[in-house]
Amino acid sequence: MKHYRIAATASVLIMLPVISSAQSFTYVTDFFTKLGNVIDSAVPVLVALALALFIWGLVVFIANSGSDNKRDEGKSRMVWGVIALFVIVSVWGIVEILQDLTGADGNVGTITAPGVPD
């Protein structure tokens, strides 16, 4: 419940200038654009880390083929590496599918007021 209140308070504080018409909406879109750029940059790093975890588990599994404990440790790392890769790639795919279905291309543009048709 405490986290909910913190999130609600942060949301209100972010939207307060827009609600009071003291500022345009561009600072919010700029924030989300920068956040999207950070996430776009982090995805390849996360994929590389998950792949490194899998390879590290594979090396431990092969190098310690005589020890059951070390082999199980390597097997566990390989499984977690595969799970991490699966989650990253599937979330990435789900986002792409949702963008295609909704027509959202991920590019944040300027917000214009609706007009009256001529």
OpenMM code with the backbone's topology and positions (N, CA, C; nanometers):
from openmm import Vec3, app, unit

residues = "MET LYS HIS TYR ARG ILE ALA ALA THR ALA SER VAL LEU ILE MET LEU PRO VAL ILE SER SER ALA GLN SER PHE THR TYR VAL THR ASP PHE PHE THR LYS LEU GLY ASN VAL ILE ASP SER ALA VAL PRO VAL LEU VAL ALA LEU ALA LEU ALA LEU PHE ILE TRP GLY LEU VAL VAL PHE ILE ALA ASN SER GLY SER ASP ASN LYS ARG ASP GLU GLY LYS SER ARG MET VAL TRP GLY VAL ILE ALA LEU PHE VAL ILE VAL SER VAL TRP GLY ILE VAL GLU ILE LEU GLN ASP LEU THR GLY ALA ASP GLY ASN VAL GLY THR ILE THR ALA PRO GLY VAL PRO ASP".split()
positions = [
    Vec3(0.0817, -0.1189, 0.0000),
    Vec3(0.0000, 0.0000, 0.0000),
    Vec3(0.0861, 0.1253, 0.0000),
    Vec3(0.2002, 0.1165, 0.0688),
    Vec3(0.2893, 0.2315, 0.0759),
    Vec3(0.3446, 0.2658, -0.0619),
    Vec3(0.3771, 0.1618, -0.1393),
    Vec3(0.4306, 0.1851, -0.2738),
    Vec3(0.3253, 0.2494, -0.3640),
    Vec3(0.2013, 0.2110, -0.3440),
    Vec3(0.0931, 0.2683, -0.4233),
    Vec3(0.0807, 0.4184, -0.3964),
    Vec3(0.0908, 0.4559, -0.2699),
    Vec3(0.0814, 0.5982, -0.2357),
    Vec3(0.1985, 0.6771, -0.2913),
    Vec3(0.3173, 0.6181, -0.2882),
    Vec3(0.4350, 0.6863, -0.3427),
    Vec3(0.4194, 0.7058, -0.4933),
    Vec3(0.3721, 0.6010, -0.5625),
    Vec3(0.3530, 0.6107, -0.7075),
    Vec3(0.2449, 0.7124, -0.7422),
    Vec3(0.1370, 0.7138, -0.6647),
    Vec3(0.0295, 0.8092, -0.6909),
    Vec3(0.0765, 0.9523, -0.6669),
    Vec3(0.1525, 0.9726, -0.5608),
    Vec3(0.2046, 1.1063, -0.5316),
    Vec3(0.2999, 1.1530, -0.6408),
    Vec3(0.3869, 1.0645, -0.6855),
    Vec3(0.4805, 1.1003, -0.7923),
    Vec3(0.4062, 1.1335, -0.9209),
    Vec3(0.3020, 1.0567, -0.9517),
    Vec3(0.2238, 1.0824, -1.0734),
    Vec3(0.1555, 1.2187, -1.0671),
    Vec3(0.0996, 1.2506, -0.9520),
    Vec3(0.0324, 1.3802, -0.9372),
    Vec3(0.1327, 1.4939, -0.9489),
    Vec3(0.2496, 1.4780, -0.8871),
    Vec3(0.3507, 1.5835, -0.8944),
    Vec3(0.4024, 1.6037, -1.0361),
    Vec3(0.4138, 1.4959, -1.1112),
    Vec3(0.4592, 1.5079, -1.2504),
    Vec3(0.3531, 1.5786, -1.3345),
    Vec3(0.2272, 1.5469, -1.3105),
    Vec3(0.1188, 1.6016, -1.3913),
    Vec3(0.0657, 1.7356, -1.3408),
    Vec3(0.1099, 1.7825, -1.2267),
    Vec3(0.0570, 1.9049, -1.1680),
    Vec3(0.0680, 2.0271, -1.2594),
    Vec3(0.1838, 2.0521, -1.3235),
    Vec3(0.1885, 2.1680, -1.4131),
    Vec3(0.0922, 2.1572, -1.5315),
    Vec3(0.0712, 2.0359, -1.5807),
    Vec3(-0.0215, 2.0178, -1.6922),
    Vec3(-0.1652, 2.0414, -1.6454),
    Vec3(-0.1968, 1.9896, -1.5274),
    Vec3(-0.3318, 2.0061, -1.4746),
    Vec3(-0.3626, 2.1537, -1.4511),
    Vec3(-0.2666, 2.2263, -1.3999),
    Vec3(-0.2894, 2.3675, -1.3710),
    Vec3(-0.2657, 2.4564, -1.4925),
    Vec3(-0.2362, 2.3965, -1.6078),
    Vec3(-0.2116, 2.4681, -1.7329),
    Vec3(-0.0969, 2.5677, -1.7216),
    Vec3(-0.0051, 2.5376, -1.6344),
    Vec3(0.1087, 2.6268, -1.6169),
    Vec3(0.2195, 2.5970, -1.7162),
    Vec3(0.2163, 2.4804, -1.7736),
    Vec3(0.3223, 2.4429, -1.8654),
    Vec3(0.2648, 2.3485, -1.9701),
    Vec3(0.3286, 2.3450, -2.0838),
    Vec3(0.2812, 2.2550, -2.1877),
    Vec3(0.3170, 2.1109, -2.1517),
    Vec3(0.2712, 2.0205, -2.2305),
    Vec3(0.2869, 1.8773, -2.2044),
    Vec3(0.4212, 1.8242, -2.2536),
    Vec3(0.5053, 1.9066, -2.3127),
    Vec3(0.6264, 1.8574, -2.3776),
    Vec3(0.7288, 1.8009, -2.2799),
    Vec3(0.7329, 1.8497, -2.1564),
    Vec3(0.8334, 1.7974, -2.0653),
    Vec3(0.8051, 1.6520, -2.0284),
    Vec3(0.6770, 1.6136, -2.0259),
    Vec3(0.6422, 1.4750, -1.9965),
    Vec3(0.6815, 1.3863, -2.1142),
    Vec3(0.6523, 1.4307, -2.2361),
    Vec3(0.6904, 1.3512, -2.3526),
    Vec3(0.8417, 1.3433, -2.3653),
    Vec3(0.9123, 1.4507, -2.3306),
    Vec3(1.0589, 1.4452, -2.3328),
    Vec3(1.1113, 1.3443, -2.2314),
    Vec3(1.0502, 1.3399, -2.1127),
    Vec3(1.0917, 1.2448, -2.0103),
    Vec3(1.0731, 1.1017, -2.0589),
    Vec3(0.9554, 1.0726, -2.1165),
    Vec3(0.9298, 0.9372, -2.1628),
    Vec3(1.0147, 0.9022, -2.2849),
    Vec3(1.0481, 0.9994, -2.3668),
    Vec3(1.1387, 0.9739, -2.4786),
    Vec3(1.2769, 0.9355, -2.4277),
    Vec3(1.3259, 1.0095, -2.3290),
    Vec3(1.4571, 0.9767, -2.2726),
    Vec3(1.4546, 0.8429, -2.2005),
    Vec3(1.3457, 0.8139, -2.1307),
    Vec3(1.3324, 0.6853, -2.0636),
    Vec3(1.3310, 0.5716, -2.1663),
    Vec3(1.2614, 0.5911, -2.2763),
    Vec3(1.2597, 0.4917, -2.3833),
    Vec3(1.3965, 0.4706, -2.4446),
    Vec3(1.4736, 0.5792, -2.4598),
    Vec3(1.6091, 0.5662, -2.5134),
    Vec3(1.6983, 0.4859, -2.4193),
    Vec3(1.6823, 0.5078, -2.2884),
    Vec3(1.7609, 0.4314, -2.1908),
    Vec3(1.7234, 0.2837, -2.1968),
    Vec3(1.5945, 0.2556, -2.2047),
    Vec3(1.5496, 0.1160, -2.2119),
    Vec3(1.5976, 0.0516, -2.3413),
    Vec3(1.5899, 0.1242, -2.4531),
    Vec3(1.6391, 0.0707, -2.5804),
    Vec3(1.7875, 0.0396, -2.5745),
    Vec3(1.8628, 0.1199, -2.5014),
    Vec3(2.0061, 0.0947, -2.4869),
    Vec3(2.0333, -0.0205, -2.3911),
    Vec3(1.9453, -0.0432, -2.2950),
    Vec3(1.9677, -0.1462, -2.1937),
    Vec3(1.9336, -0.2862, -2.2439),
    Vec3(1.8456, -0.2987, -2.3411),
    Vec3(1.8032, -0.4307, -2.3881),
    Vec3(1.9201, -0.5116, -2.4444),
    Vec3(2.0023, -0.4575, -2.5336),
    Vec3(2.1154, -0.5380, -2.5813),
    Vec3(2.2141, -0.5756, -2.4698),
    Vec3(2.2301, -0.4877, -2.3723),
    Vec3(2.3192, -0.5182, -2.2599),
    Vec3(2.2616, -0.6341, -2.1782),
    Vec3(2.1310, -0.6324, -2.1538),
    Vec3(2.0680, -0.7411, -2.0795),
    Vec3(2.0750, -0.8733, -2.1551),
    Vec3(2.0580, -0.8688, -2.2865),
    Vec3(2.0701, -0.9905, -2.3673),
    Vec3(2.2131, -1.0440, -2.3587),
    Vec3(2.3118, -0.9549, -2.3659),
    Vec3(2.4523, -0.9976, -2.3553),
    Vec3(2.4815, -1.0578, -2.2183),
    Vec3(2.4264, -0.9988, -2.1127),
    Vec3(2.4477, -1.0542, -1.9784),
    Vec3(2.3831, -1.1916, -1.9635),
    Vec3(2.2628, -1.2083, -2.0167),
    Vec3(2.1962, -1.3385, -2.0096),
    Vec3(2.2729, -1.4431, -2.0899),
    Vec3(2.3244, -1.4046, -2.2050),
    Vec3(2.4038, -1.4972, -2.2850),
    Vec3(2.5345, -1.5317, -2.2143),
    Vec3(2.5967, -1.4327, -2.1500),
    Vec3(2.7195, -1.4582, -2.0744),
    Vec3(2.6924, -1.5533, -1.9574),
    Vec3(2.5774, -1.5377, -1.8916),
    Vec3(2.5410, -1.6285, -1.7828),
    Vec3(2.5261, -1.7707, -1.8341),
    Vec3(2.4633, -1.7864, -1.9488),
    Vec3(2.4479, -1.9198, -2.0079),
    Vec3(2.5835, -1.9799, -2.0419),
    Vec3(2.6689, -1.9009, -2.1059),
    Vec3(2.8013, -1.9522, -2.1450),
    Vec3(2.8851, -1.9836, -2.0217),
    Vec3(2.8770, -1.8997, -1.9196),
    Vec3(2.9493, -1.9264, -1.7958),
    Vec3(2.9028, -2.0585, -1.7330),
    Vec3(2.7736, -2.0821, -1.7324),
    Vec3(2.7201, -2.2089, -1.6823),
    Vec3(2.7665, -2.3260, -1.7651),
    Vec3(2.7736, -2.3079, -1.8962),
    Vec3(2.8217, -2.4136, -1.9852),
    Vec3(2.9674, -2.4468, -1.9567),
    Vec3(3.0500, -2.3436, -1.9361),
    Vec3(3.1918, -2.3652, -1.9056),
    Vec3(3.2066, -2.4377, -1.7722),
    Vec3(3.1322, -2.3965, -1.6716),
    Vec3(3.1382, -2.4624, -1.5409),
    Vec3(3.0908, -2.6069, -1.5534),
    Vec3(2.9867, -2.6309, -1.6310),
    Vec3(2.9336, -2.7655, -1.6501),
    Vec3(3.0365, -2.8574, -1.7161),
    Vec3(3.1029, -2.8070, -1.8202),
    Vec3(3.2000, -2.8895, -1.8930),
    Vec3(3.3296, -2.9058, -1.8136),
    Vec3(3.3766, -2.7970, -1.7527),
    Vec3(3.5048, -2.8025, -1.6817),
    Vec3(3.4981, -2.8913, -1.5583),
    Vec3(3.3843, -2.9005, -1.4945),
    Vec3(3.3702, -2.9794, -1.3725),
    Vec3(3.2810, -3.1010, -1.3961),
    Vec3(3.3070, -3.1734, -1.5027),
    Vec3(3.2225, -3.2880, -1.5355),
    Vec3(3.2380, -3.4016, -1.4352),
    Vec3(3.3459, -3.4013, -1.3549),
    Vec3(3.3656, -3.5072, -1.2566),
    Vec3(3.2929, -3.4825, -1.1259),
    Vec3(3.2587, -3.3585, -1.0961),
    Vec3(3.1948, -3.3242, -0.9694),
    Vec3(3.0455, -3.2992, -0.9912),
    Vec3(2.9637, -3.3751, -0.9190),
    Vec3(2.8186, -3.3602, -0.9357),
    Vec3(2.7690, -3.2246, -0.8880),
    Vec3(2.8240, -3.1736, -0.7769),
    Vec3(2.7791, -3.0439, -0.7249),
    Vec3(2.8087, -2.9314, -0.8234),
    Vec3(2.9315, -2.9288, -0.8764),
    Vec3(2.9694, -2.8232, -0.9710),
    Vec3(2.8915, -2.8364, -1.1011),
    Vec3(2.8653, -2.9610, -1.1425),
    Vec3(2.7872, -2.9817, -1.2641),
    Vec3(2.6453, -2.9298, -1.2467),
    Vec3(2.5870, -2.9560, -1.1304),
    Vec3(2.4523, -2.9051, -1.1035),
    Vec3(2.4513, -2.7525, -1.0973),
    Vec3(2.5587, -2.6944, -1.0427),
    Vec3(2.5698, -2.5480, -1.0388),
    Vec3(2.5763, -2.4903, -1.1805),
    Vec3(2.6553, -2.5528, -1.2666),
    Vec3(2.6638, -2.5086, -1.4061),
    Vec3(2.5319, -2.5262, -1.4786),
    Vec3(2.4644, -2.6367, -1.4521),
    Vec3(2.3346, -2.6621, -1.5150),
    Vec3(2.2330, -2.5574, -1.4710),
    Vec3(2.2371, -2.5219, -1.3429),
    Vec3(2.1460, -2.4199, -1.2913),
    Vec3(2.1710, -2.2848, -1.3581),
    Vec3(2.2976, -2.2491, -1.3746),
    Vec3(2.3293, -2.1221, -1.4417),
    Vec3(2.2826, -2.1231, -1.5869),
    Vec3(2.2997, -2.2362, -1.6539),
    Vec3(2.2540, -2.2446, -1.7928),
    Vec3(2.1022, -2.2286, -1.8009),
    Vec3(2.0295, -2.2917, -1.7095),
    Vec3(1.8832, -2.2815, -1.7104),
    Vec3(1.8407, -2.1375, -1.6858),
    Vec3(1.9032, -2.0704, -1.5876),
    Vec3(1.8665, -1.9311, -1.5603),
    Vec3(1.9040, -1.8396, -1.6770),
    Vec3(2.0136, -1.8692, -1.7450),
    Vec3(2.0506, -1.7912, -1.8638),
    Vec3(1.9483, -1.8050, -1.9751),
    Vec3(1.9014, -1.9282, -1.9973),
    Vec3(1.8002, -1.9521, -2.1004),
    Vec3(1.6681, -1.8855, -2.0616),
    Vec3(1.6309, -1.8936, -1.9336),
    Vec3(1.5079, -1.8289, -1.8876),
    Vec3(1.5173, -1.6775, -1.9070),
    Vec3(1.6319, -1.6195, -1.8717),
    Vec3(1.6491, -1.4745, -1.8875),
    Vec3(1.6408, -1.4347, -2.0347),
    Vec3(1.7064, -1.5104, -2.1225),
    Vec3(1.6982, -1.4808, -2.2661),
    Vec3(1.5540, -1.4914, -2.3161),
    Vec3(1.4841, -1.5950, -2.2730),
    Vec3(1.3458, -1.6130, -2.3158),
    Vec3(1.2587, -1.4961, -2.2714),
    Vec3(1.2726, -1.4549, -2.1459),
    Vec3(1.1895, -1.3457, -2.0945),
    Vec3(1.2190, -1.2155, -2.1687),
    Vec3(1.3473, -1.1846, -2.1886),
    Vec3(1.3840, -1.0596, -2.2560),
    Vec3(1.3304, -1.0571, -2.3986),
    Vec3(1.3532, -1.1657, -2.4708),
    Vec3(1.3114, -1.1692, -2.6116),
    Vec3(1.1597, -1.1723, -2.6234),
    Vec3(1.0907, -1.2448, -2.5343),
    Vec3(0.9452, -1.2499, -2.5459),
    Vec3(0.8801, -1.1174, -2.5069),
    Vec3(0.9313, -1.0487, -2.4067),
    Vec3(0.8763, -0.9168, -2.3740),
    Vec3(0.8984, -0.8212, -2.4901),
    Vec3(1.0167, -0.8272, -2.5493),
    Vec3(1.0486, -0.7447, -2.6655),
    Vec3(0.9492, -0.7749, -2.7790),
    Vec3(0.9215, -0.9030, -2.8028),
    Vec3(0.8275, -0.9413, -2.9073),
    Vec3(0.6850, -0.8987, -2.8772),
    Vec3(0.6431, -0.9120, -2.7509),
    Vec3(0.5074, -0.8717, -2.7132),
    Vec3(0.4890, -0.7217, -2.7333),
    Vec3(0.5901, -0.6444, -2.6983),
    Vec3(0.5816, -0.4992, -2.7192),
    Vec3(0.5700, -0.4675, -2.8681),
    Vec3(0.6477, -0.5356, -2.9512),
    Vec3(0.6394, -0.5137, -3.0960),
    Vec3(0.5008, -0.5501, -3.1495),
    Vec3(0.4456, -0.6623, -3.1026),
    Vec3(0.3126, -0.7044, -3.1476),
    Vec3(0.2076, -0.6021, -3.1052),
    Vec3(0.2156, -0.5559, -2.9805),
    Vec3(0.1194, -0.4554, -2.9341),
    Vec3(0.1319, -0.3247, -3.0116),
    Vec3(0.2550, -0.2866, -3.0475),
    Vec3(0.2720, -0.1658, -3.1282),
    Vec3(0.2101, -0.1837, -3.2655),
    Vec3(0.2260, -0.3013, -3.3247),
    Vec3(0.1657, -0.3260, -3.4560),
    Vec3(0.0125, -0.3281, -3.4483),
    Vec3(-0.0418, -0.3905, -3.3435),
    Vec3(-0.1867, -0.4011, -3.3311),
    Vec3(-0.2532, -0.2677, -3.3025),
    Vec3(-0.1875, -0.1836, -3.2238),
    Vec3(-0.2476, -0.0557, -3.1881),
    Vec3(-0.2110, 0.0563, -3.2836),
    Vec3(-0.1138, 0.0338, -3.3686),
    Vec3(-0.0714, 0.1377, -3.4613),
    Vec3(0.0254, 0.2364, -3.4000),
    Vec3(0.0692, 0.2092, -3.2795),
    Vec3(0.1672, 0.2967, -3.2147),
    Vec3(0.3048, 0.2567, -3.2637),
    Vec3(0.3770, 0.3517, -3.3198),
    Vec3(0.5088, 0.3184, -3.3729),
    Vec3(0.6206, 0.3459, -3.2740),
    Vec3(0.5879, 0.3955, -3.1571),
    Vec3(0.6898, 0.4208, -3.0565),
    Vec3(0.7541, 0.5566, -3.0677),
    Vec3(0.7232, 0.6325, -3.1712),
    Vec3(0.7794, 0.7663, -3.1860),
    Vec3(0.6878, 0.8663, -3.1178),
    Vec3(0.7451, 0.9409, -3.0265),
    Vec3(0.6657, 1.0404, -2.9545),
    Vec3(0.6723, 1.1701, -3.0337),
    Vec3(0.5581, 1.2173, -3.0754),
    Vec3(0.5519, 1.3422, -3.1501),
    Vec3(0.4908, 1.4510, -3.0652),
    Vec3(0.4644, 1.5611, -3.1271),
    Vec3(0.4001, 1.6697, -3.0536),
    Vec3(0.2512, 1.6419, -3.0433),
    Vec3(0.1931, 1.6841, -2.9367),
    Vec3(0.0507, 1.6649, -2.9154),
    Vec3(-0.0206, 1.7884, -2.9665),
    Vec3(-0.1166, 1.7646, -3.0550),
    Vec3(-0.1916, 1.8772, -3.1117),
    Vec3(-0.3366, 1.8678, -3.0657),
    Vec3(-0.3977, 1.9805, -3.0519),
    Vec3(-0.5377, 1.9845, -3.0123),
    Vec3(-0.6243, 1.9388, -3.1283),
    Vec3(-0.7304, 1.8676, -3.1006),
    Vec3(-0.8183, 1.8245, -3.2081),
    Vec3(-0.8876, 1.9461, -3.2709),
    Vec3(-0.9061, 1.9377, -3.3991),
    Vec3(-0.9697, 2.0474, -3.4704),
    Vec3(-1.1071, 2.0117, -3.5202),
    Vec3(-1.1771, 2.1107, -3.5635),
    Vec3(-1.3100, 2.0896, -3.6198),
    Vec3(-1.2925, 2.0652, -3.7705),
    Vec3(-1.3505, 1.9580, -3.8242),
    Vec3(-1.3348, 1.9320, -3.9674),
    Vec3(-1.3990, 2.0416, -4.0516),
    Vec3(-1.3379, 2.0697, -4.1638),
    Vec3(-1.3894, 2.1743, -4.2543),
    Vec3(-1.4997, 2.1231, -4.3414),
] * unit.nanometer
topology = app.Topology()
chain = topology.addChain("A")
for resn in residues:
    res = topology.addResidue(resn, chain)
    for name in ("N", "CA", "C"):
        topology.addAtom(name, app.Element.getBySymbol(name[0]), res)
